[in-house]
Amino acid sequence: MAMRGVTVLFFQVLILCFQAKAWNPVRRSYELKQEAATLDNVHLVTECMHVTSEEGEFSFIKLPPTRSTSSWKGTGGGRGESWSGLAGMESDTLVAGDGGSGELVNGGPAAVCGVYFVADPDQIIEITMKQVNVDCRTGGLMAFVDGWELNGQYFPGEQDHEQRLERRVQEFCTEQTLPQWPTKATPSKAWVFRSSQNCALVQYRIPERGSFVISARFLHNSKPCNIMAEGLAPYYMLRNYGQPKNCTLTALFPAVVSVIALEVGPVNKNVHYCERVRSDDKLEVGGSTGLDPHQMMKASTICGRSGGRMDLDQSILCGTTSVRLVSSGQYNNQAMVTIRMAEEADLRLAAVMCAM
């Protein structure tokens, strides 16, 4: 009987040992899956103009290209170039890439590149500079832009943003201290910025070598005003919330704009075109070749209140399409619009056509 008890106990110990040995591989497998899941939010920046609508970490590194010391001589189609000579030629135009991988971007070694973020219309973007290794002495520079910048023009336009341009663009590098602006200190003393709308930009110029790691988080915005169109939403709402400010919806493609409903200006006014009548409250539809909506060619300017669905369609055949709500603050203005990419059949609805 005692021997039987010992045998049973022995088998129980064996089972426990097997379970203990089997537990570690299972647990490690789970940990690896967890680590892999976090890596999904890590993005390598390898293009000079990197446009994204994703949250997570974004990293960039540029190393000086290595020059070969080989004395091999190639035929080069009869030109007689050396291996090291070709490497030197490539290094003159190497700007961005993962660890000096050889990706070429336009602009040369001193090109200004950027990571362009766009979120949902009712979100703002929080950028955390987790690691910055951009040397001021070599001409390196980084900047956070509250909005987007392209070819010297900004969205939202300078006249439509609540902050002056010098407060919207914050430049820094590793030898400068960041000025106290709308940033917040974190325990690690990282630099944190927040946009005023659903788009933001991190610019960088790294002539020789450098790296950075930034983190993007999308936060809820209870009162969206300026909107960069991301994808094709069913409709967009422009509101001034009773305040004296201008709000703009912008899409970076030729588009067909349809005004669905309108409440702009006095309550007792029906919808009408008001280009020739001075009005401090109006909805402007148009297009341009740049980002600044204040410089757009206007297709129409309308005011008043619609009693129901309107479906006023206009084709804006420009690189940039904008719908701008101008408000004096005397009225609680709002407009519902849809926007879709223009097709060849929409040429007959063309209200504005820009030089492409």
C-alpha positions in Angstrom: 0.0 0.0 0.0 2.9 2.3 0.9 4.6 1.4 -2.4 1.4 2.3 -4.3 1.3 5.7 -2.6 4.9 6.4 -3.4 4.2 5.5 -7.1 1.2 7.8 -7.3 3.3 10.6 -5.7 6.1 10.0 -8.2 3.7 10.4 -11.1 2.2 13.6 -9.7 5.7 15.0 -9.4 6.5 14.1 -13.0 3.3 15.8 -14.2 4.1 19.0 -12.2 7.7 19.0 -13.7 6.3 18.6 -17.2 3.8 21.4 -16.6 6.6 23.6 -15.3 8.8 22.9 -18.3 5.9 23.5 -20.7 4.8 26.8 -19.1 8.0 28.7 -20.0 7.8 28.2 -23.7 4.1 29.1 -23.7 4.7 32.2 -21.7 7.7 33.2 -23.9 5.5 32.7 -27.0 2.9 35.0 -25.5 5.5 37.6 -24.7 6.9 37.5 -28.3 3.4 38.1 -29.6 3.0 41.0 -27.3 6.3 42.5 -28.5 5.4 41.9 -32.2 2.1 43.7 -31.6 3.9 46.8 -30.3 6.2 46.8 -33.3 3.2 47.3 -35.6 3.1 50.9 -34.3 6.8 51.6 -35.2 7.2 53.2 -38.6 10.5 53.9 -40.4 10.6 57.2 -42.3 12.2 56.6 -45.7 10.6 59.2 -47.9 11.3 62.9 -47.9 7.5 63.6 -47.9 6.0 61.0 -45.6 2.2 61.3 -45.3 0.4 59.2 -42.7 -2.9 58.9 -40.9 -1.5 56.4 -38.3 -0.6 56.8 -34.7 2.6 55.3 -33.2 6.3 55.9 -33.3 8.2 57.2 -36.3 11.9 57.0 -36.5 14.5 58.3 -39.0 18.2 57.8 -39.2 20.8 59.1 -41.6 24.4 58.0 -41.6 27.2 59.3 -43.8 27.6 57.0 -46.8 30.6 54.7 -46.6 33.1 55.1 -49.4 34.6 51.9 -50.9 38.4 51.6 -50.8 38.4 49.0 -53.6 40.6 49.7 -56.5 38.3 47.8 -58.9 37.9 49.5 -62.2 34.7 49.0 -64.1 34.1 49.3 -67.8 31.2 51.7 -67.2 30.2 51.5 -70.8 33.7 52.7 -71.9 33.7 55.6 -69.5 36.1 54.0 -67.0 34.5 55.0 -63.8 35.9 53.4 -60.6 33.7 51.8 -57.9 34.7 54.4 -55.4 33.9 57.2 -57.8 30.3 56.0 -58.3 29.9 55.8 -54.6 31.0 59.3 -54.2 28.6 60.5 -56.9 25.7 58.7 -55.1 26.7 60.3 -51.7 26.2 63.7 -53.2 22.4 63.1 -53.5 21.8 60.8 -50.6 19.4 62.5 -48.3 16.9 60.2 -46.6 16.9 56.5 -45.8 17.0 53.9 -43.2 20.6 54.0 -42.0 22.0 55.3 -45.3 20.3 52.7 -47.4 20.8 54.7 -50.5 17.2 56.1 -51.1 17.3 59.2 -53.2 15.0 62.1 -52.6 14.8 65.4 -54.4 16.4 68.6 -53.1 20.0 67.5 -52.4 21.8 67.1 -49.1 20.2 70.2 -47.5 16.6 69.3 -48.5 13.8 70.1 -46.0 11.7 67.0 -45.5 8.7 66.3 -43.4 6.3 63.8 -41.8 2.8 65.0 -42.6 0.1 63.8 -40.1 -3.6 63.8 -40.8 -6.3 62.4 -38.5 -10.1 62.3 -38.5 -11.9 65.6 -38.7 -12.8 65.6 -35.0 -9.3 64.9 -33.8 -6.1 66.9 -33.0 -2.5 65.5 -33.1 -0.1 65.3 -30.2 3.5 64.9 -31.2 6.2 63.9 -28.6 9.8 64.3 -29.6 11.2 61.2 -27.8 14.7 61.4 -29.2 16.4 64.2 -31.2 19.9 63.9 -32.5 20.1 66.7 -35.0 23.3 68.8 -34.8 22.8 72.6 -35.1 26.6 73.0 -36.0 26.2 71.1 -39.2 23.1 73.0 -40.3 20.6 70.4 -38.9 17.2 71.7 -37.9 13.8 70.3 -36.9 10.5 72.1 -36.6 6.9 71.4 -35.5 4.3 73.1 -37.6 0.7 73.5 -36.3 -0.9 72.6 -39.6 0.8 71.8 -43.0 3.3 73.8 -45.0 4.0 73.2 -48.7 6.0 75.5 -51.0 5.8 78.4 -48.6 2.0 78.2 -48.1 0.3 77.0 -44.9 -2.9 75.3 -44.0 -4.8 76.6 -42.2 -4.1 80.0 -43.8 -2.3 82.6 -41.8 -5.4 84.8 -41.8 -7.6 81.9 -40.5 -5.6 80.5 -37.7 -6.0 81.6 -34.0 -2.2 81.7 -33.6 0.3 83.9 -35.4 2.6 82.1 -37.8 5.7 82.6 -35.6 3.9 80.7 -32.8 2.7 77.9 -35.1 6.2 77.0 -36.2 8.7 75.9 -33.5 12.3 75.2 -34.6 14.9 73.4 -32.6 18.0 71.2 -32.7 20.2 69.5 -30.2 22.2 72.6 -29.1 19.2 74.8 -28.4 16.7 75.0 -25.6 13.1 74.9 -26.7 11.1 78.1 -25.9 8.2 77.7 -23.6 5.2 77.6 -25.9 2.1 75.3 -25.9 4.2 72.4 -24.8 3.9 70.3 -21.6 6.7 68.8 -19.6 6.8 65.1 -19.1 8.7 63.1 -16.6 11.3 62.4 -19.2 11.3 66.1 -20.2 10.4 65.2 -23.8 9.1 68.0 -26.0 5.4 67.7 -26.6 3.3 69.6 -29.1 -0.4 69.7 -30.0 -2.0 70.8 -33.2 -5.1 73.0 -33.4 -6.8 70.8 -36.0 -6.5 67.4 -37.6 -3.2 67.9 -39.4 0.3 68.6 -38.2 3.8 68.5 -39.7 7.3 67.6 -38.4 9.9 69.1 -40.6 13.6 68.2 -40.6 16.8 69.1 -42.4 19.8 66.8 -41.8 22.7 67.6 -44.1 25.2 65.1 -42.8 24.0 62.7 -40.1 21.4 62.6 -37.4 18.3 60.8 -36.2 15.0 61.3 -34.4 12.2 59.3 -32.9 8.8 60.9 -32.5 5.5 59.6 -31.2 2.1 60.6 -32.6 -1.2 60.3 -30.7 -4.7 61.4 -31.9 -6.9 63.1 -29.4 -10.6 64.1 -29.5 -11.5 67.6 -30.6 -14.9 68.7 -29.4 -15.1 71.8 -31.7 -13.3 71.1 -35.0 -13.0 74.1 -37.3 -10.3 73.7 -39.9 -10.3 70.3 -41.5 -7.8 68.6 -43.9 -9.9 66.0 -45.7 -8.5 62.5 -45.0 -10.0 59.9 -47.2 -13.6 60.4 -48.3 -15.9 60.9 -45.3 -19.7 60.7 -46.0 -20.0 64.4 -45.2 -18.2 67.3 -43.4 -19.6 69.9 -41.0 -18.1 73.4 -40.9 -19.2 75.4 -37.8 -18.0 78.7 -36.2 -19.8 77.9 -32.8 -21.0 81.5 -32.7 -17.4 82.9 -32.7 -15.8 85.4 -35.1 -13.5 83.0 -37.0 -13.1 81.3 -40.3 -13.1 77.6 -40.8 -11.9 75.7 -43.9 -12.3 72.3 -45.4 -9.4 71.5 -47.8 -8.7 68.5 -50.0 -5.5 68.0 -51.9 -7.1 66.8 -55.1 -9.6 68.0 -57.8 -13.0 67.5 -56.3 -16.8 67.8 -56.7 -18.2 69.8 -53.8 -21.8 69.4 -52.9 -23.4 71.8 -50.4 -26.1 69.8 -48.6 -27.4 72.3 -46.0 -26.6 75.8 -45.1 -27.2 78.2 -42.2 -25.1 81.2 -42.7 -26.1 84.8 -41.7 -29.6 86.1 -40.8 -32.3 83.6 -40.0 -34.9 85.1 -42.4 -32.7 85.0 -45.5 -33.0 82.2 -48.1 -29.9 80.8 -49.7 -28.6 83.1 -52.4 -25.4 84.0 -54.1 -23.7 86.9 -52.4 -20.5 87.6 -54.4 -21.6 91.1 -55.2 -23.2 91.9 -51.9 -20.9 92.8 -48.9 -21.5 90.1 -46.4 -19.4 89.3 -43.3 -20.9 85.8 -43.1 -20.6 83.5 -46.2 -19.5 80.2 -47.6 -16.9 80.3 -50.3 -16.1 77.3 -52.6 -13.1 77.3 -54.8 -9.7 75.9 -55.6 -6.0 76.8 -56.0 -2.6 75.4 -56.7 -1.4 75.9 -53.1 -2.4 75.3 -49.5 -3.5 78.7 -48.5 -7.3 78.9 -48.9 -7.3 82.7 -48.8 -5.6 82.6 -52.3 -8.1 80.3 -53.9 -10.1 81.1 -57.1 -13.7 81.3 -56.0 -16.3 79.2 -57.8 -19.2 80.6 -55.7 -20.0 82.5 -52.6 -23.4 81.8 -50.9 -25.3 83.0 -47.9 -28.6 82.4 -46.2 -30.5 79.5 -44.7 -31.7 76.4 -46.5 -35.0 74.8 -45.6 -34.0 71.3 -46.6 -31.4 69.4 -48.7 -29.8 71.5 -51.4 -27.3 69.3 -53.4 -25.5 72.2 -55.0 -22.7 70.5 -57.0 -19.6 72.2 -58.3 -16.5 70.7 -59.8 -13.2 72.3 -58.7 -10.5 71.2 -61.1 -7.5 72.3 -59.1 -4.7 70.7 -57.2 -6.4 71.9 -54.0 -10.1 72.2 -53.3 -11.4 74.3 -50.4 -14.7 75.2 -48.8 -14.3 78.2 -46.5 -16.8 79.4 -43.9 -16.3 83.1 -43.1 -18.0 84.2 -39.9 -18.4 87.6 -38.1 -19.5 86.1 -34.8 -22.9 87.6 -35.0 -24.5 84.3 -36.0 -24.1 80.6 -35.3 -23.1 79.6 -38.8 -22.8 76.0 -40.1 -22.6 74.2 -43.4 -22.9 70.5 -44.3 -20.9 69.5 -47.4 -19.7 66.4 -49.2 -16.6 66.2 -51.3 -15.4 63.5 -53.7 -12.6 63.1 -56.2 -13.5 64.5 -59.6 -13.8 62.3 -62.6 -13.8 62.9 -66.3 -17.6 63.0 -66.4 -17.5 65.9 -64.0 -15.9 68.3 -66.5 -19.4 69.6 -67.4 -19.8 70.8 -63.8 -16.5 72.7 -63.8 -16.8 75.9 -61.9 -13.1 76.6 -61.5 -10.2 75.2 -63.5 -6.6 75.8 -62.4 -3.4 75.4 -64.3 -2.3 71.9 -63.3 
